[in-house]
């Protein structure tokens, strides 16, 4: 059994999608980040960076004790190696899957997160910040577009953890006013992935808990963004 410490964010959905795709039994342990539950001693014991998601594998293959894993890239690799799924075994495709996974965790996710913050949540518009991160997001979408021009999936011919890592962030394109349909190859990839039943189930986890305007809650605003102002 996998205990998934989760909140309904793009990073959280990376892991719920992977668990659904793998068919692993899991339980969702909700972490209410707007209330600061990510700073509890229980959560910090498994995720010392106080960020969701994290997992606890209560039945690891080579240990008598439960194993905890934090950071989405590490979790995806751990689950792929545990199940033998979604991380190609050929040298070239495995290398590609890991490259594009790390591309997401180091570039696409942080840049879209910053653009989304300044565009949607900042108490005062900062045009420079919005423009700066928008240009970077558009550059990264261009990188994605070129990769998918001659590859069905990010690793090559096979759907992998790299695709699962990118999809939840790309699907925020409407909220972030990014013209995804204008990136023909990336849009084809996105529409293909949307048809996967397991991905749809993973993306549905926790949807009912979403607070679409956390900036309107002074306590949540301070916890999530470090702002004293509502």
GROMACS elastic network, one bead per residue, 0.5 to 0.9 nm:
[ bonds ]
;  ai    aj funct       b0    kb
    1    24     6  0.72958   500
    1    25     6  0.53767   500
    1    26     6  0.53609   500
    1    27     6  0.74887   500
    1    56     6  0.83790   500
    1    57     6  0.61677   500
    1    58     6  0.55616   500
    1    59     6  0.61302   500
    1    60     6  0.88265   500
    2    19     6  0.85824   500
    2    24     6  0.74534   500
    2    25     6  0.64225   500
    2    27     6  0.63809   500
    2    28     6  0.86154   500
    2    55     6  0.65132   500
    2    56     6  0.57365   500
    2    58     6  0.61959   500
    2    59     6  0.78451   500
    3    25     6  0.89188   500
    3    26     6  0.56472   500
    3    27     6  0.50020   500
    3    28     6  0.61299   500
    3    29     6  0.66204   500
    3    54     6  0.83770   500
    3    55     6  0.54657   500
    3    56     6  0.50626   500
    3    57     6  0.64685   500
    3    58     6  0.74840   500
    4    12     6  0.89806   500
    4    15     6  0.80380   500
    4    16     6  0.78729   500
    4    26     6  0.67294   500
    4    27     6  0.59849   500
    4    29     6  0.56736   500
    4    30     6  0.80172   500
    4    53     6  0.70944   500
    4    54     6  0.61614   500
    4    56     6  0.67758   500
    4    57     6  0.88229   500
    5    12     6  0.83806   500
    5    27     6  0.86201   500
    5    28     6  0.62062   500
    5    30     6  0.58345   500
    5    31     6  0.62380   500
    5    43     6  0.81955   500
    5    52     6  0.66426   500
    5    53     6  0.54036   500
    5    54     6  0.51542   500
    5    55     6  0.58550   500
    5    56     6  0.81678   500
    6     9     6  0.84302   500
    6    11     6  0.89431   500
    6    12     6  0.55783   500
    6    13     6  0.82890   500
    6    15     6  0.86767   500
    6    16     6  0.84530   500
    6    28     6  0.65337   500
    6    29     6  0.60566   500
    6    30     6  0.50534   500
    6    31     6  0.55818   500
    6    32     6  0.84098   500
    6    52     6  0.58946   500
    6    53     6  0.50258   500
    6    54     6  0.70961   500
    6    55     6  0.86045   500
    6   206     6  0.83852   500
    7    10     6  0.89990   500
    7    11     6  0.84491   500
    7    12     6  0.56708   500
    7    13     6  0.82155   500
    7    29     6  0.86616   500
    7    30     6  0.59702   500
    7    31     6  0.56297   500
    7    32     6  0.66306   500
    7    33     6  0.71342   500
    7    52     6  0.66398   500
    7    53     6  0.70492   500
    7   205     6  0.89509   500
    7   206     6  0.69729   500
    7   209     6  0.83015   500
    7   210     6  0.85830   500
    8    11     6  0.80364   500
    8    12     6  0.57118   500
    8    13     6  0.65440   500
    8    30     6  0.88606   500
    8   203     6  0.86177   500
    8   204     6  0.88408   500
    8   205     6  0.70347   500
    8   206     6  0.52475   500
    8   207     6  0.62881   500
    8   208     6  0.87746   500
    8   209     6  0.70771   500
    8   210     6  0.63886   500
    9    12     6  0.50522   500
    9    13     6  0.61700   500
    9    14     6  0.87501   500
    9    52     6  0.87575   500
    9   168     6  0.81741   500
    9   169     6  0.89168   500
    9   206     6  0.88837   500
    9   210     6  0.83554   500
   10    13     6  0.51510   500
   10    14     6  0.64074   500
   10   109     6  0.84416   500
   10   165     6  0.85989   500
   10   166     6  0.88948   500
   10   167     6  0.83596   500
   10   169     6  0.54779   500
   10   170     6  0.89423   500
   10   171     6  0.86077   500
   10   172     6  0.83357   500
   10   203     6  0.87466   500
   11    14     6  0.53535   500
   11    15     6  0.73434   500
   11    52     6  0.73144   500
   11    53     6  0.67687   500
   11    72     6  0.68577   500
   11   109     6  0.82494   500
   11   165     6  0.78278   500
   11   168     6  0.73058   500
   11   169     6  0.78665   500
   12    15     6  0.57891   500
   12    16     6  0.67001   500
   12    17     6  0.88614   500
   12    52     6  0.64668   500
   12    53     6  0.52329   500
   12    54     6  0.85744   500
   12    72     6  0.81741   500
   12   168     6  0.88141   500
   13    17     6  0.58394   500
   13    18     6  0.83521   500
   13    53     6  0.86883   500
   13   164     6  0.87191   500
   13   165     6  0.86081   500
   13   168     6  0.63884   500
   13   202     6  0.63216   500
   13   203     6  0.56556   500
   13   204     6  0.83781   500
   13   205     6  0.73957   500
   13   206     6  0.89232   500
   14    17     6  0.54293   500
   14    18     6  0.63841   500
   14    19     6  0.88890   500
   14    53     6  0.89011   500
   14    72     6  0.73159   500
   14    76     6  0.81022   500
   14   161     6  0.86545   500
   14   164     6  0.57750   500
   14   165     6  0.52952   500
   14   166     6  0.79907   500
   14   167     6  0.78511   500
   14   168     6  0.64187   500
   14   169     6  0.89277   500
   14   202     6  0.80059   500
   14   203     6  0.81931   500
   15    19     6  0.61255   500
   15    20     6  0.85379   500
   15    53     6  0.74903   500
   15    54     6  0.86840   500
   15    55     6  0.88878   500
   15    72     6  0.71254   500
   15    75     6  0.74557   500
   15    76     6  0.68716   500
   15   164     6  0.82023   500
   15   165     6  0.82596   500
   15   202     6  0.78932   500
   16    19     6  0.51149   500
   16    20     6  0.61673   500
   16    21     6  0.85262   500
   16    26     6  0.89491   500
   16    28     6  0.88234   500
   16   199     6  0.83997   500
   16   201     6  0.82227   500
   16   203     6  0.70717   500
   16   204     6  0.88696   500
   16   205     6  0.70008   500
   17    20     6  0.51721   500
   17    21     6  0.60494   500
   17    22     6  0.85672   500
   17   164     6  0.68510   500
   17   198     6  0.66662   500
   17   199     6  0.50769   500
   17   200     6  0.76586   500
   17   201     6  0.71108   500
   17   203     6  0.62648   500
   17   205     6  0.87778   500
   18    22     6  0.60308   500
   18    23     6  0.84457   500
   18    24     6  0.88611   500
   18    76     6  0.71390   500
   18    79     6  0.78373   500
   18    80     6  0.84878   500
   18    86     6  0.87002   500
   18   161     6  0.73514   500
   18   164     6  0.68324   500
   18   165     6  0.89143   500
   18   198     6  0.83825   500
   18   199     6  0.77515   500
   18   202     6  0.74433   500
   19    22     6  0.51496   500
   19    23     6  0.60134   500
   19    24     6  0.55644   500
   19    25     6  0.76353   500
   19    26     6  0.73215   500
   19    79     6  0.79497   500
   19   198     6  0.86688   500
   19   202     6  0.75351   500
   20    23     6  0.50953   500
   20    24     6  0.67442   500
   20    25     6  0.84445   500
   20    26     6  0.88695   500
   20   197     6  0.89454   500
   20   198     6  0.52173   500
   20   199     6  0.69109   500
   20   200     6  0.89984   500
   20   201     6  0.68723   500
   20   202     6  0.58101   500
   21    24     6  0.80500   500
   21    85     6  0.88500   500
   21    86     6  0.87431   500
   21   196     6  0.89537   500
   21   197     6  0.86074   500
   21   198     6  0.51503   500
   21   199     6  0.66435   500
   21   202     6  0.80732   500
   22    79     6  0.82365   500
   22    80     6  0.81972   500
   22    83     6  0.70796   500
   22    85     6  0.68199   500
   22    86     6  0.82577   500
   22   198     6  0.86552   500
   23    26     6  0.89566   500
   23   198     6  0.85572   500
   24    83     6  0.84442   500
   28   205     6  0.87459   500
   28   206     6  0.89968   500
   30   206     6  0.83740   500
   31    34     6  0.88376   500
   31    35     6  0.86843   500
   31    36     6  0.83800   500
   31    37     6  0.57558   500
   31    38     6  0.63428   500
   31    43     6  0.85038   500
   31    52     6  0.76350   500
   31    53     6  0.86698   500
   32    35     6  0.55235   500
   32    36     6  0.65917   500
   32    37     6  0.54900   500
   32    38     6  0.72648   500
   33    37     6  0.55864   500
   33    38     6  0.58012   500
   33    39     6  0.86345   500
   33    51     6  0.87240   500
   33    52     6  0.83575   500
   33   220     6  0.79391   500
   33   223     6  0.78098   500
   33   224     6  0.71714   500
   34    37     6  0.77142   500
   34    38     6  0.89681   500
   34   211     6  0.88115   500
   34   214     6  0.75272   500
   34   217     6  0.87482   500
   34   219     6  0.75014   500
   34   221     6  0.75633   500
   34   222     6  0.87845   500
   34   223     6  0.63470   500
   34   224     6  0.62877   500
   35    38     6  0.83145   500
   35   219     6  0.74886   500
   35   220     6  0.62153   500
   35   223     6  0.71999   500
   35   224     6  0.88072   500
   36    39     6  0.57451   500
   36    40     6  0.75869   500
   36   220     6  0.79465   500
   36   223     6  0.62175   500
   36   224     6  0.80092   500
   37    40     6  0.53898   500
   37    43     6  0.75995   500
   37    50     6  0.89823   500
   38    41     6  0.85414   500
   38    42     6  0.87490   500
   38    43     6  0.59251   500
   38    44     6  0.70896   500
   38    47     6  0.84676   500
   38    50     6  0.52364   500
   38    51     6  0.64429   500
   38    52     6  0.72831   500
   39    42     6  0.83769   500
   39    43     6  0.66960   500
   39    44     6  0.63254   500
   39    50     6  0.58260   500
   39    51     6  0.86862   500
   40    43     6  0.53727   500
   40    44     6  0.61570   500
   40    45     6  0.86346   500
   40    50     6  0.84881   500
   41    44     6  0.50973   500
   41    45     6  0.61349   500
   42    45     6  0.54105   500
   42    46     6  0.72889   500
   42    47     6  0.89480   500
   43    46     6  0.55726   500
   43    47     6  0.59197   500
   43    48     6  0.77319   500
   43    50     6  0.71599   500
   43    51     6  0.89798   500
   43    54     6  0.85931   500
   44    49     6  0.71542   500
   44    50     6  0.57825   500
   44    51     6  0.87469   500
   45    48     6  0.61742   500
   45    68     6  0.88184   500
   46    50     6  0.88274   500
   46    54     6  0.69363   500
   46    55     6  0.77121   500
   46    56     6  0.76611   500
   46    67     6  0.89143   500
   46    68     6  0.56239   500
   46    69     6  0.67984   500
   46    70     6  0.68044   500
   47    50     6  0.55197   500
   47    51     6  0.65755   500
   47    52     6  0.75926   500
   47    53     6  0.81134   500
   47    54     6  0.61855   500
   47    55     6  0.86765   500
   47    68     6  0.80974   500
   47    69     6  0.73747   500
   47    70     6  0.52828   500
   47    71     6  0.79256   500
   48    51     6  0.78721   500
   48    70     6  0.79887   500
   49    52     6  0.87491   500
   49    70     6  0.82272   500
   49    71     6  0.85412   500
   51    54     6  0.78402   500
   51    70     6  0.81812   500
   51    71     6  0.78877   500
   52    70     6  0.78511   500
   52    71     6  0.78221   500
   52    72     6  0.84854   500
   53    70     6  0.67688   500
   53    71     6  0.69990   500
   53    72     6  0.68401   500
   53    75     6  0.88018   500
   54    68     6  0.72773   500
   54    69     6  0.57818   500
   54    71     6  0.67328   500
   54    72     6  0.75556   500
   54    75     6  0.74185   500
   55    67     6  0.81965   500
   55    68     6  0.55731   500
   55    69     6  0.53834   500
   55    70     6  0.66123   500
   55    75     6  0.73319   500
   56    59     6  0.89349   500
   56    66     6  0.64329   500
   56    67     6  0.55084   500
   56    69     6  0.64332   500
   56    70     6  0.89595   500
   57    60     6  0.57803   500
   57    65     6  0.89173   500
   57    66     6  0.54602   500
   57    67     6  0.51496   500
   57    68     6  0.62207   500
   57    69     6  0.81518   500
   58    64     6  0.89669   500
   58    65     6  0.72488   500
   58    67     6  0.66674   500
   58    68     6  0.85930   500
   59    62     6  0.87708   500
   59    63     6  0.78748   500
   59    64     6  0.77262   500
   59    65     6  0.76976   500
   59    66     6  0.62808   500
   59    67     6  0.81242   500
   60    63     6  0.56782   500
   60    64     6  0.73822   500
   60    65     6  0.75708   500
   60    66     6  0.65061   500
   60    67     6  0.67225   500
   60    82     6  0.80789   500
   61    64     6  0.83687   500
   61    82     6  0.75632   500
   62    65     6  0.89666   500
   63    66     6  0.72462   500
   63    67     6  0.78807   500
   69    72     6  0.86553   500
   69    74     6  0.69826   500
   69    75     6  0.58864   500
   69    78     6  0.79835   500
   70    73     6  0.85225   500
   70    74     6  0.67129   500
   70    75     6  0.63104   500
   71    74     6  0.55082   500
   71    75     6  0.62100   500
   71    76     6  0.87680   500
   72    76     6  0.60622   500
   72    77     6  0.85700   500
   72   105     6  0.77772   500
   72   165     6  0.80569   500
   73    76     6  0.52696   500
   73    77     6  0.62976   500
   73    78     6  0.85637   500
   73    98     6  0.89469   500
   73   101     6  0.67491   500
   73   102     6  0.70954   500
   73   104     6  0.88881   500
   73   105     6  0.67879   500
   73   161     6  0.87329   500
   73   165     6  0.79069   500
   74    77     6  0.52229   500
   74    78     6  0.59981   500
   74    79     6  0.86123   500
   75    79     6  0.61197   500
   75    80     6  0.84573   500
   76    79     6  0.52672   500
   76    80     6  0.60462   500
   76    81     6  0.85826   500
   76   161     6  0.63186   500
   76   162     6  0.88252   500
   76   164     6  0.88199   500
   76   165     6  0.82391   500
   77    80     6  0.50310   500
   77    81     6  0.60928   500
   77    82     6  0.84372   500
   77    87     6  0.75684   500
   77    98     6  0.86280   500
   77   161     6  0.75855   500
   78    81     6  0.52702   500
   78    82     6  0.60220   500
   78    83     6  0.86632   500
   79    83     6  0.61134   500
   79    84     6  0.81156   500
   79    85     6  0.80679   500
   80    83     6  0.53994   500
   80    84     6  0.54945   500
   80    85     6  0.50761   500
   80    86     6  0.58462   500
   80    87     6  0.58115   500
   80   160     6  0.89600   500
   80   161     6  0.76084   500
   81    84     6  0.50887   500
   81    85     6  0.70625   500
   81    86     6  0.87307   500
   81    87     6  0.74543   500
   82    85     6  0.80817   500
   83    86     6  0.86595   500
   84    87     6  0.72101   500
   84    88     6  0.87263   500
   84    89     6  0.88938   500
   85    88     6  0.76549   500
   85   160     6  0.80809   500
   85   161     6  0.88742   500
   86    97     6  0.89573   500
   86   158     6  0.79037   500
   86   159     6  0.65310   500
   86   161     6  0.56430   500
   86   162     6  0.86796   500
   87    93     6  0.81829   500
   87    94     6  0.60864   500
   87    97     6  0.68088   500
   87    98     6  0.83251   500
   87   155     6  0.88509   500
   87   158     6  0.88503   500
   87   159     6  0.85405   500
   87   160     6  0.56758   500
   87   161     6  0.64192   500
   87   162     6  0.85785   500
   88    91     6  0.78589   500
   88    92     6  0.85431   500
   88    93     6  0.56781   500
   88    95     6  0.85429   500
   88    97     6  0.74204   500
   88   155     6  0.80803   500
   88   158     6  0.74777   500
   88   159     6  0.88490   500
   88   160     6  0.73355   500
   89    92     6  0.85077   500
   89    93     6  0.71939   500
   89    94     6  0.58597   500
   90    93     6  0.55742   500
   90    94     6  0.58840   500
   90    95     6  0.83445   500
   91    94     6  0.52998   500
   91    95     6  0.60126   500
   91    96     6  0.85877   500
   92    95     6  0.51794   500
   92    96     6  0.62000   500
   92    97     6  0.86784   500
   92   155     6  0.85141   500
   92   156     6  0.89321   500
   93    97     6  0.59844   500
   93    98     6  0.85418   500
   93   155     6  0.53430   500
   93   156     6  0.63036   500
   93   157     6  0.82959   500
   93   158     6  0.81728   500
   94    97     6  0.50872   500
   94    98     6  0.62656   500
   94    99     6  0.85615   500
   94   155     6  0.71866   500
   95    98     6  0.53277   500
   95    99     6  0.61579   500
   95   100     6  0.87656   500
   95   155     6  0.79656   500
   96   100     6  0.61891   500
   96   101     6  0.84203   500
   96   154     6  0.73280   500
   96   156     6  0.74611   500
   96   162     6  0.86245   500
   97   100     6  0.53981   500
   97   101     6  0.60458   500
   97   102     6  0.86431   500
   97   154     6  0.66856   500
   97   156     6  0.81374   500
   97   160     6  0.66245   500
   97   161     6  0.69499   500
   97   162     6  0.54039   500
   97   163     6  0.83915   500
   98   102     6  0.60870   500
   98   103     6  0.83799   500
   98   155     6  0.81136   500
   98   161     6  0.83223   500
   98   162     6  0.69426   500
   99   102     6  0.53081   500
   99   103     6  0.60675   500
   99   104     6  0.87287   500
   99   155     6  0.84341   500
   99   162     6  0.81980   500
  100   104     6  0.61984   500
  100   105     6  0.87267   500
  100   154     6  0.66278   500
  100   155     6  0.72539   500
  100   162     6  0.55450   500
  100   163     6  0.81967   500
  100   165     6  0.88192   500
  100   166     6  0.86086   500
  101   104     6  0.52430   500
  101   105     6  0.64482   500
  101   106     6  0.86747   500
  101   154     6  0.89234   500
  101   161     6  0.69335   500
  101   163     6  0.78052   500
  101   164     6  0.87557   500
  101   165     6  0.64353   500
  101   166     6  0.77396   500
  102   105     6  0.51017   500
  102   106     6  0.58733   500
  102   107     6  0.79933   500
  102   162     6  0.82078   500
  103   106     6  0.53946   500
  103   107     6  0.55040   500
  103   108     6  0.67286   500
  103   109     6  0.87351   500
  103   162     6  0.88184   500
  104   107     6  0.53122   500
  104   109     6  0.56661   500
  104   110     6  0.82362   500
  104   162     6  0.77337   500
  104   165     6  0.66634   500
  104   166     6  0.60447   500
  104   169     6  0.89363   500
  105   108     6  0.66139   500
  105   109     6  0.56451   500
  105   110     6  0.71005   500
  105   165     6  0.78124   500
  105   166     6  0.86065   500
  106   109     6  0.68637   500
  106   110     6  0.65605   500
  106   111     6  0.86160   500
  107   110     6  0.56043   500
  107   111     6  0.59217   500
  107   112     6  0.83755   500
  107   137     6  0.87762   500
  107   140     6  0.77641   500
  108   111     6  0.53760   500
  108   112     6  0.59944   500
  108   113     6  0.83343   500
  108   136     6  0.87655   500
  108   137     6  0.69320   500
  108   140     6  0.64722   500
  108   141     6  0.83247   500
  108   166     6  0.76123   500
  108   169     6  0.76732   500
  108   170     6  0.86535   500
  109   112     6  0.53087   500
  109   113     6  0.58930   500
  109   114     6  0.85745   500
  109   165     6  0.88452   500
  109   166     6  0.77852   500
  109   169     6  0.63549   500
  109   170     6  0.89174   500
  110   114     6  0.61384   500
  110   115     6  0.85722   500
  111   114     6  0.51913   500
  111   115     6  0.61294   500
  111   116     6  0.84352   500
  111   133     6  0.61049   500
  111   134     6  0.81504   500
  111   136     6  0.67668   500
  111   137     6  0.60588   500
  111   140     6  0.87669   500
  112   115     6  0.50210   500
  112   116     6  0.58515   500
  112   117     6  0.83521   500
  112   133     6  0.73906   500
  112   134     6  0.79790   500
  112   136     6  0.85462   500
  112   137     6  0.61167   500
  112   169     6  0.71944   500
  112   170     6  0.85560   500
  112   172     6  0.85971   500
  112   176     6  0.82110   500
  113   116     6  0.51065   500
  113   117     6  0.60500   500
  113   118     6  0.87567   500
  113   169     6  0.84438   500
  114   117     6  0.50010   500
  114   118     6  0.62755   500
  114   119     6  0.84205   500
  114   129     6  0.84736   500
  114   130     6  0.83166   500
  114   133     6  0.65956   500
  115   118     6  0.54277   500
  115   119     6  0.59337   500
  115   120     6  0.82216   500
  115   129     6  0.76134   500
  115   130     6  0.58276   500
  115   131     6  0.82730   500
  115   132     6  0.81869   500
  115   133     6  0.50169   500
  115   134     6  0.59862   500
  115   136     6  0.88885   500
  115   137     6  0.77151   500
  115   176     6  0.75297   500
  116   119     6  0.51498   500
  116   120     6  0.55478   500
  116   121     6  0.72724   500
  116   130     6  0.84113   500
  116   133     6  0.87918   500
  116   172     6  0.87572   500
  116   175     6  0.80123   500
  116   176     6  0.60079   500
  117   120     6  0.54341   500
  117   122     6  0.59996   500
  117   130     6  0.87246   500
  117   225     6  0.89162   500
  118   121     6  0.59037   500
  118   123     6  0.84993   500
  118   124     6  0.84072   500
  118   125     6  0.68479   500
  118   126     6  0.69345   500
  118   127     6  0.85792   500
  118   129     6  0.66407   500
  118   130     6  0.57053   500
  118   133     6  0.86818   500
  119   122     6  0.67558   500
  119   125     6  0.71939   500
  119   126     6  0.83750   500
  119   127     6  0.88500   500
  119   129     6  0.86751   500
  119   130     6  0.59901   500
  119   176     6  0.72906   500
  120   123     6  0.88680   500
  120   125     6  0.89935   500
  120   175     6  0.82184   500
  120   176     6  0.78370   500
  120   213     6  0.85852   500
  121   124     6  0.85863   500
  121   125     6  0.89927   500
  121   213     6  0.75862   500
  121   214     6  0.77674   500
  121   215     6  0.59768   500
  121   221     6  0.89447   500
  121   225     6  0.87608   500
  122   125     6  0.63679   500
  122   126     6  0.80671   500
  122   215     6  0.77773   500
  122   225     6  0.85781   500
  123   215     6  0.74801   500
  123   227     6  0.84525   500
  123   229     6  0.75184   500
  123   230     6  0.73380   500
  125   128     6  0.89538   500
  125   129     6  0.85417   500
  125   130     6  0.79823   500
  126   129     6  0.55079   500
  126   130     6  0.63353   500
  126   131     6  0.86838   500
  127   130     6  0.51551   500
  127   131     6  0.60044   500
  127   132     6  0.83550   500
  128   131     6  0.52320   500
  128   132     6  0.59043   500
  128   133     6  0.86192   500
  129   132     6  0.50450   500
  129   133     6  0.61840   500
  129   134     6  0.83284   500
  130   133     6  0.55256   500
  130   134     6  0.59278   500
  130   135     6  0.85811   500
  131   134     6  0.50233   500
  131   135     6  0.60898   500
  131   136     6  0.86318   500
  132   135     6  0.54765   500
  132   136     6  0.65829   500
  132   137     6  0.89068   500
  133   136     6  0.50012   500
  133   137     6  0.60849   500
  133   138     6  0.85246   500
  134   137     6  0.50263   500
  134   138     6  0.60877   500
  134   139     6  0.84749   500
  134   176     6  0.88742   500
  134   178     6  0.84611   500
  135   138     6  0.51405   500
  135   139     6  0.61172   500
  135   140     6  0.86533   500
  136   140     6  0.61798   500
  136   141     6  0.85912   500
  137   140     6  0.50522   500
  137   141     6  0.61467   500
  137   142     6  0.85499   500
  137   178     6  0.85013   500
  138   141     6  0.50026   500
  138   142     6  0.62006   500
  138   143     6  0.87223   500
  138   178     6  0.77126   500
  138   179     6  0.89586   500
  139   142     6  0.50101   500
  139   143     6  0.64380   500
  139   144     6  0.88165   500
  140   144     6  0.62538   500
  140   145     6  0.84991   500
  141   145     6  0.60105   500
  141   146     6  0.86387   500
  141   170     6  0.88128   500
  141   180     6  0.81366   500
  141   183     6  0.75136   500
  141   186     6  0.77390   500
  142   146     6  0.62420   500
  142   147     6  0.86550   500
  142   183     6  0.74779   500
  142   186     6  0.88010   500
  143   146     6  0.52966   500
  143   147     6  0.63248   500
  143   148     6  0.87537   500
  144   147     6  0.52017   500
  144   148     6  0.62291   500
  144   149     6  0.86405   500
  144   154     6  0.83038   500
  144   183     6  0.87615   500
  144   185     6  0.82960   500
  144   186     6  0.63948   500
  145   148     6  0.52997   500
  145   149     6  0.61796   500
  145   183     6  0.60430   500
  145   184     6  0.72811   500
  145   185     6  0.54656   500
  145   186     6  0.50880   500
  145   187     6  0.84979   500
  146   149     6  0.51638   500
  146   150     6  0.77601   500
  146   185     6  0.77523   500
  146   186     6  0.84893   500
  147   150     6  0.65960   500
  147   151     6  0.64358   500
  147   153     6  0.85990   500
  147   154     6  0.69449   500
  147   185     6  0.85409   500
  147   186     6  0.86745   500
  148   152     6  0.61727   500
  148   153     6  0.66160   500
  148   154     6  0.67075   500
  148   156     6  0.86604   500
  148   185     6  0.55509   500
  148   186     6  0.62659   500
  148   188     6  0.88061   500
  148   189     6  0.74202   500
  149   152     6  0.79837   500
  149   184     6  0.85393   500
  149   185     6  0.55675   500
  149   186     6  0.81153   500
  150   156     6  0.85207   500
  150   185     6  0.87291   500
  151   154     6  0.66414   500
  151   155     6  0.77701   500
  151   156     6  0.51160   500
  151   157     6  0.64919   500
  152   155     6  0.83826   500
  152   156     6  0.60725   500
  152   157     6  0.55616   500
  152   158     6  0.75231   500
  152   159     6  0.82686   500
  152   185     6  0.89747   500
  152   189     6  0.71058   500
  153   156     6  0.51288   500
  153   157     6  0.58396   500
  153   158     6  0.60613   500
  153   159     6  0.56746   500
  153   160     6  0.77452   500
  153   162     6  0.86154   500
  153   163     6  0.69033   500
  153   189     6  0.70464   500
  154   157     6  0.80332   500
  154   158     6  0.79874   500
  154   159     6  0.74134   500
  154   160     6  0.76152   500
  154   162     6  0.63972   500
  154   163     6  0.61341   500
  155   158     6  0.63632   500
  155   159     6  0.70844   500
  155   160     6  0.66938   500
  155   161     6  0.88409   500
  155   162     6  0.69882   500
  155   163     6  0.80398   500
  156   159     6  0.78509   500
  159   162     6  0.78810   500
  159   163     6  0.64451   500
  159   164     6  0.83217   500
  159   193     6  0.89124   500
  160   163     6  0.55344   500
  160   164     6  0.66944   500
  160   165     6  0.88838   500
  161   165     6  0.60688   500
  161   166     6  0.86823   500
  162   165     6  0.51683   500
  162   166     6  0.64045   500
  162   167     6  0.87547   500
  163   166     6  0.52510   500
  163   167     6  0.60291   500
  163   193     6  0.83620   500
  164   167     6  0.54903   500
  164   168     6  0.72852   500
  164   193     6  0.88895   500
  164   199     6  0.81200   500
  165   168     6  0.67853   500
  165   169     6  0.77639   500
  166   169     6  0.56420   500
  166   170     6  0.61914   500
  166   171     6  0.87265   500
  167   170     6  0.50666   500
  167   171     6  0.60421   500
  167   172     6  0.89645   500
  167   190     6  0.70603   500
  167   193     6  0.79020   500
  167   194     6  0.88806   500
  168   171     6  0.52890   500
  168   172     6  0.70958   500
  168   203     6  0.76248   500
  169   172     6  0.56198   500
  169   173     6  0.77623   500
  170   173     6  0.56869   500
  170   180     6  0.82336   500
  170   190     6  0.79013   500
  171   174     6  0.74356   500
  171   175     6  0.87920   500
  171   190     6  0.79645   500
  172   175     6  0.55405   500
  172   176     6  0.62531   500
  172   177     6  0.86237   500
  172   178     6  0.84864   500
  173   176     6  0.50504   500
  173   177     6  0.58749   500
  173   179     6  0.70934   500
  173   180     6  0.64867   500
  174   178     6  0.61380   500
  174   179     6  0.76962   500
  174   180     6  0.81489   500
  175   178     6  0.78886   500
  177   180     6  0.87964   500
  178   181     6  0.88138   500
  178   182     6  0.89287   500
  179   182     6  0.53956   500
  179   183     6  0.72962   500
  180   183     6  0.53644   500
  180   184     6  0.77749   500
  180   186     6  0.72034   500
  180   187     6  0.59352   500
  180   190     6  0.89876   500
  181   184     6  0.59575   500
  181   185     6  0.87749   500
  181   186     6  0.79051   500
  181   187     6  0.53769   500
  181   188     6  0.84450   500
  182   185     6  0.89314   500
  182   186     6  0.87533   500
  182   187     6  0.76855   500
  183   186     6  0.54712   500
  183   187     6  0.59094   500
  183   188     6  0.85714   500
  184   187     6  0.52013   500
  184   188     6  0.62138   500
  184   189     6  0.87490   500
  185   188     6  0.50833   500
  185   189     6  0.62949   500
  185   190     6  0.86133   500
  186   189     6  0.50545   500
  186   190     6  0.60825   500
  186   191     6  0.86237   500
  187   191     6  0.60744   500
  187   192     6  0.84625   500
  188   191     6  0.52355   500
  188   192     6  0.61320   500
  188   193     6  0.86878   500
  189   192     6  0.51165   500
  189   193     6  0.62426   500
  189   194     6  0.86575   500
  190   193     6  0.52629   500
  190   194     6  0.62301   500
  191   194     6  0.50924   500
  191   195     6  0.68511   500
  192   195     6  0.56479   500
  192   196     6  0.75206   500
  193   196     6  0.55804   500
  193   199     6  0.73784   500
  193   200     6  0.88412   500
  194   197     6  0.79545   500
  194   199     6  0.70167   500
  194   200     6  0.66831   500
  195   198     6  0.89331   500
  195   199     6  0.79118   500
  195   200     6  0.74932   500
  196   199     6  0.53213   500
  196   200     6  0.63176   500
  196   201     6  0.88070   500
  197   200     6  0.50946   500
  197   201     6  0.62387   500
  197   202     6  0.86694   500
  198   201     6  0.50501   500
  198   202     6  0.61641   500
  198   203     6  0.85923   500
  199   202     6  0.50519   500
  199   203     6  0.61133   500
  199   204     6  0.86035   500
  200   203     6  0.51080   500
  200   204     6  0.62267   500
  201   204     6  0.51527   500
  201   205     6  0.67802   500
  202   205     6  0.55716   500
  203   206     6  0.82550   500
  203   207     6  0.78968   500
  204   207     6  0.56187   500
  204   208     6  0.86268   500
  205   208     6  0.81993   500
  206   209     6  0.54601   500
  206   210     6  0.71836   500
  207   210     6  0.56351   500
  208   211     6  0.87317   500
  210   213     6  0.88752   500
  211   214     6  0.57845   500
  212   215     6  0.87648   500
  213   216     6  0.57736   500
  213   217     6  0.77634   500
  214   217     6  0.54702   500
  214   218     6  0.81395   500
  214   219     6  0.89628   500
  214   220     6  0.60405   500
  214   221     6  0.60103   500
  214   224     6  0.83047   500
  215   218     6  0.68096   500
  215   219     6  0.89505   500
  215   220     6  0.70846   500
  215   222     6  0.86134   500
  215   224     6  0.88774   500
  215   225     6  0.85955   500
  215   229     6  0.87814   500
  215   230     6  0.60154   500
  216   219     6  0.89861   500
  216   220     6  0.81793   500
  216   221     6  0.72198   500
  216   230     6  0.58223   500
  217   220     6  0.53217   500
  217   221     6  0.58609   500
  217   222     6  0.85949   500
  217   230     6  0.64040   500
  218   221     6  0.50032   500
  218   222     6  0.62146   500
  218   223     6  0.86950   500
  218   227     6  0.83123   500
  218   228     6  0.74686   500
  218   229     6  0.66531   500
  219   222     6  0.53147   500
  219   223     6  0.63161   500
  219   224     6  0.86344   500
  219   228     6  0.85733   500
  219   230     6  0.80917   500
  220   223     6  0.50628   500
  220   224     6  0.58393   500
  220   225     6  0.80246   500
  220   230     6  0.88983   500
  221   224     6  0.53712   500
  221   225     6  0.55665   500
  221   226     6  0.68258   500
  221   227     6  0.59453   500
  221   228     6  0.75423   500
  221   229     6  0.75586   500
  221   230     6  0.63571   500
  222   225     6  0.54888   500
  222   228     6  0.55312   500
  222   229     6  0.74375   500
  222   230     6  0.79316   500
  223   226     6  0.56915   500
  223   227     6  0.76739   500
  224   227     6  0.80371   500
  225   228     6  0.88623   500
  227   230     6  0.74020   500
